[in-house]
């Protein structure tokens, strides 16, 4: 019996074990556990990879989003436009800061922010837009950037699921996701394409003044020790995680290519089945497949999930309850919003195992298992 995993971090570690073990040992021997040299080296190396001037590491991706909103000076009651079809962290920080989340729908093919829906949602109170680069591919940024510029609204990119991806503009310019808005945010949760062995996150920007502010907020609002110029928080990437991320960053493109190869296999296997819609790959972005998420049509998705589990094939549903229907947001009165694509996706999507170590034998077992199940379920 195959030992299938949604994400197989153990086998990935096995391939880079000597590099990782040496990096961790160096930190332990140096005892520079907080803000050690590896933190600064990682920030510099990631900035070069992304093509941005500044990378500010922090404790996790949720903190990155919160600090970004704090640095932009938003006030309670200000409106922040984002999608409901995302992990709750994107919206959680908006509510935490007593801002007002304004939800827009997503495109049915890419699952990312629908530009017409954004245009309709802008009001004089709109102070930020947070596009989410979901499942590994970029939101359609060119029209979104133009719209935000027209209304002088800053864009905060939620890049937690698409680090390593890129976006091609109509003039031929190519930029990495996270490097197009005023600030980009990411998570280094272990299952991410660039994941550490604990929690971690970072913010990216080309704005010198904003970078300074982000650093200060993440460090108790201080630039000089014991002199606190603004309300901040304590959010830092520890040195051991930075050392691990330095090693894994060197393999990131290799990891993305492995994920794309696995996605290619799945795509070919499911191409002729009318009940399975494979992930759309938008022509303007390079998909890095943080998740491989299918739409099931004319079959009972929940029954498919159960039968996959019975075959020891891991699968997940992202996200069974969209953000606007979560109890934590009841006070905003958004549960009855008309978001037809979001509502449709919550009932039909399912994600299959996706990681860097998938073998052809494993992919074949997963694909054939799903095809068999779908053919026998009405």
Beta strands, then each sheet from edge to edge (+ up, - down):
strand 1: 54-58
strand 2: 79-83
strand 3: 100-104
strand 4: 126-130
strand 5: 154-158
strand 6: 166-168
strand 7: 174-176
strand 8: 183-187
strand 9: 201-205
strand 10: 222-224
strand 11: 227-228
strand 12: 276-277
strand 13: 292-296
strand 14: 315-316
strand 15: 349-352
sheet 1: 1+ 9- 8+ 5+ 4+ 2+ 3+
sheet 2: 6+ 7-
sheet 3: 10+ 11-
sheet 4: 12+ 13- 15+ 14-
end
